[in-house]
Amino acid sequence: MHYTELDTPALLIDKSIMEENIDSMQSFADRNAVRIRPHTKTHKMSSLAKMQEAAGAAGITVAKVGEAEVMASAGLSDIFIANEIVGEQKLSKIRALAGSINISFGIDSIFQVDEIERVFEGAPKKAQVLIEIEVGEKRSGVIEEKYYSALLEAVRQSRNVEFRGVFSHDGHTYKAKTADEVRYLYEEAAQRTIRFASMASEAGFEVDTVSIGSTPPFILGFDIPDGVTEIRPGTYILMDAGQSNVIGNFDSSAATVLTTIISKPTHARVITDVGAKGITMQTRTKGITATEGLGVIREFEGVYIDSVFDEHAIIYDESFSRQVEIGDKVRIIPNHICPVSNLHESAFLIEDGEVVRELEIDCRGKVK
């Protein structure tokens, strides 16, 4: 079946482009002598996670405990949850998973250490934790060195918590205005992460993992500083309009949303059958990842989604309108692929225009 025969909206993944993206990032990690632990929240599919591991990934990263459970049930056995885990229900699920797989997760507070102590009491294996370091994104993570030292001491005094290392996310690089600014922010973030890892070593802890991550610095090919042991890029496997703007072309955009033109009410206005429930309303408005509109039409240069309703995408482009008819199908490169994957039940793997496989998005909706 040719992909244009699919009912719409449909999430498409170009197999050849995706495989090239996987191989390219794996080669980059290998050249820099670091492990790669890809963040699978981008695609939320165990089938693609297995492809990444087959290419050489040391394990996978997820965002939520529910994703970890699905990935583990599919046979993935080395999982890091790059998020602060709070709540005895979640910790109990991690304790259960630890009986059959290697699983670690993030902390940034003494509160979590105390909670882990209670839940993991009597467990055959200690909880494996990495401390998140805030590096400029203004999100979660330890900021003050004094508090970090106190957190390390709380871990040292605990019976059921084992320190594995540190991790950070330099997501603020997305808003950098130039590649040079991306480099500056990335190097600053990496060195801060390394410094906190050194503090742990000086305090007598064995530091197995110093993990950093975000896609822009790596697709730009920036060197990985000595002291980093692991990278966690996510978007690179599928890419999107925002990340493609970092490198200046859409050649590596593997994921698109197929949509049908359902209305042409004016000379300039074109309506398609996918809206916020299929491509999201997320925008990239600042810096090197900034995109125009809410998604780019792949087959037509300079044409983009102007706005969306729940089930409608609106395009204002008179030239585009003259070239298409009601019933035609076009492909949208989303601004941000990660939430798009969570909106579809399955994705269609295509090769040379032909559908070769339907992939279940088995972590869809796993937000706990």
N, C-alpha and C positions, 0 to 999 in steps of 0.2 A: 504494500500500500504506500502511495506517495503521501507525504505529510499533509498536502493540501486536501486530501480526502478525509482528514480527521474532523470530527465535530469540534466546535469551538465554544468557549476559549480552551486552549490546550497548551500546556507547558512543554516546550521542545528542548532537547539537548543534542547538539551536534557532537557525535561520538568522536570524530577525528580531532576536532578543536579541543574537546575536553581532555582527550588522551595526551595531546601535545602540552596542554597546560599542566597536567599532572607530572609528566616526564620532565618538563622544563624546571618546575619548582623542586622536584626531587634532585635533579642534577645540580641546581643551585645550592641546596643544602649539603649535598655530597662534596661539592667543591670547597665549601666552607667548613667541612668536617663537623657538622652539627646534626643532631637528630631533627626530623620533622614530625610534628604531631598535628596534622591538619584539623582545623576547627570545622566540624561537620554540621554546625548550625546553618551553614550556607546552603546545603542541599537536603539535609535531614533524611538521608537515605542510606541504609546499611549496605546496599549493593554498591554504591559509590565509595563508601568508606572502605569496603573490602578491596576495591580497585586501588585506592590510595595506599593501603597497606601492602598489596601485592607489588606495587611499584617501589616500595622501600620504606614507607612510613613506619616509625617505631611504635606507633599506637595512634589513638585518635583523641580529639578534644570534643567535648559537648558542653552545652550551656546549662542543662537541667538534668535533674535526677531521672525524670521520666525518659529523656533521651538515652541516658546511660542504660536504663533497663531494657529498652528496645534494642539497642546496639548489642548488649550482652546476650540477649536471647537469640540474636542473629549470628552469634559466634565471634563477635569482637571481644577480645580478652584483655586489652590494656587501654584503660580509659581514664582521662583526666577531666573533671568537671571544673571548667575555668569560671568559677562563680563562688561567692560566699554562700555556704550552706548553713541555713538557720532553721531550726525546728526539729523536734524529736522524730516526727513522722518521716522526714526526709533522711535524717541520719540513720534511722532504723532500716530504711531501704538500702542505704549504702552499706551498712553492716552486713546485711543479707547478701548483697552482691559480692562483698569482699571474700565470701566463702568460696567463690568459684573463679573470680577474675582479679586482676591487678587494677585497683581503682583508687584514685586520689582526688582531692578536691581542695578548694581554696578557703582560706580564712583571713581575716584581718582584725580580729578582736579577741580579747580575753573571754568575753561572753561565750564565744563559740567553743573555746577550749573547755570551759566548764560544762557546757552542754554535751560536748563529745564525750567527756569523762563519764557522764552518767549513762549515756546510751551505749557506749562500747565496753562498759564494765563487764568482765567475764568473757569477752569476745576472744576467739582464738588468735586473732590478728589485730594489731593496733590500727587505728585510723591513720591513713597516710595523707598528710596535709602539706600544701605549699602556701606560703604567705604572699598575698598580693601586695605589690608596691605601687602606689599611685605615682605616675610619672608625668602628669600634665594634662591628662584627659579630663580631670575634674569629675571622676566617677568614684568607684570604690577603691580600697587599697590603703595601706599604711602610709602616712605622710611624715610624722615626726619620728626621728631616730630614737628619742627617749622612750616613746611608747613601743616602738619596735623591740627595743631591748627588754622591756617589761613583758611583751608578748612572748618573746623567745624564752624568757625565764619561766613563764607560765607553762609553756610546752615542756620545758626541762623537768618541771616538778610534777607533770602529769604522768599517770600510769598507762594511759590508753591512747596517747597521741604521739605519733612519730613524725618528726620534721623531715621533709624530703627536699625542700628548696624554696625558691622564690619565683614569682612570675609577674609579668606586667603586660599591659596593652597600651600601645601608643596610638590610640584611635584619633588623637588630636592631629595627627599628620594628615588626615583626610582634608582638613581645612587649611592646610598650608597653601600659600599662593603660588609657589614655584617648587621645582624639584630640589633646588638648593635649600629652601626652607624645610622641605620634607627631610632632607639629609640632616640638617641641624637638629630638628626636633627628635628625630629617630636616634641619632648618636647620643644626644643628651639623655633621652629616656633609657637607652641601653646602658650607659655608664652609671646612671642612678641605680638601676637594677643590679648591676654588678657590684656596686658599692655596698648595697644592703646584703648581698650574698657574702661578701667579704666580712661584713660585721658578724654574720652567723658563724663563719669559719673561725674568726677570732674569739668567739664566745664558746668554742669547743664543739660546734655542731658539724656533722658531716653534710656537705651540700651536694646532693646528687644532681639536682636540676636547677638550672638558671634559664628560665623560659621567657622568651619575648615574642610578641606577635602583632601583626597587622600586615595587610597585603602590600600597600604602596611602596615601602622601602625595599621590599624583596623583588617586586616586578621591575623596579628601577635598578636592581642589581647592586645595591650598596653592600659593602663588606660587612660581615658580622664580626663584632669585636671579640677579641680573646676574652674568655670567661663565660661567654654564652654557650650553653650546651644544647639548646633546643629552640626551634621556632614553631609558631602556631598560626600560620596564615590560613585564612578560610576562603575568601571570595575568589582567590586565584583559579580554582578549579572550573568555575562557570563564568566568572567575570560578570560585569554589568556595565551600564552606560557610565556610571560614576567612575569606576575603576579603569574603564577603557580610556577615559579622558586623561588619566595619569600618563598613559603611554602614547596618547595622541591618535589612536585608531581603534576600530571595533573588530579587528581581525581575530582577537582571542576571545570574543564574546560567544560562548558556547550555548548560552541559554536565551531563548526568546519565548514570547507568548504569542501563539497563533490566534488571530481574531478575525471575525468576519465583518465586513462593512454592511450595516443594516439600514442606513438611512443617509440621504443627502438633501437635507431640507433647504439649503441655500447654495449659491454658487461656491461658497468658500467652506461651509461647515460640513464635515463628514463625521458620522457616528459609527462606532464599532461596538461589538457585543461583549467587551470586557471592561470592567470598571474597577473601583477600589477593592472589590472582593477578589479580583484576579491579578491586579498589578500593583496594588496599594496606592496610597496617596503620599507616600514618603517622597521627599525631595532632597536633592543635593544642591544647596544654594551658595555654598562658600568654598573657596579654595580650589585646589587642583582637581578635585572630584566633582566640581559643580557641573550640573547639566541643565539644559533648557527644557522646561516642561516636565512631564511625568513619565516620559519614556520615548525612545527614538524608534522611528519606523525603519527597519533594517533595509528594505528594498529601495528606499527613497531618501536620498541625501538631503539633510536639512529639514526633514519633516518630523514633527514630534507631537506628542499628546499635550494638548493645551490644558485640559481639565478632565476630571472624572466625576461621575455620579456612582452610586453603588454598582450598577450594572452597565454603564455606558462610558465610553471614552470619546472625548470631543476633540476633533482636529480642525483647526482653521487654516486652510491652505488652498487657495483657488487652483493653483497649478496641480497639486496633488489630486484635488477633486476631479479635474478634467481627465486625469489618467486612470481613474478607477471607477468601477461600477458597483452598484448594490449586489451583494453576493460574492464579490472578490474577497480573498483572504490575504492578510499581510501579517508580518511578524514584528513584534515590539521588543526592543531590548530594554528591559526594566532599568530604572534608575538604581535600584538596590535589590539584588536578587534574593537576599536572605529571607525577608518577610514574604516574598512571592512564593518561595518553595513551601512555606507553611500554609498557603492558601489553596493549594492544589492536592488532590488525592493521589495523582500519579503524574509521571513525566514520560514523554515518549522519546526514546533514543533514536536518532535518525543518522543515516549514513548515505551520502550522495543523494539526499532527498527522500530516501526510502525509510519507512519506519521499521526498525530492526528489533525493537523490544519495548514493552511498556514496563516502567519501573514504579513500584509502589513507594510512595513517600511515607515510609512506615513510622517516622518520628513526627509526622504532622500532628499538630495540636498538643504535643507533649510540652506544656508550658509550666509544669510544676517540678 
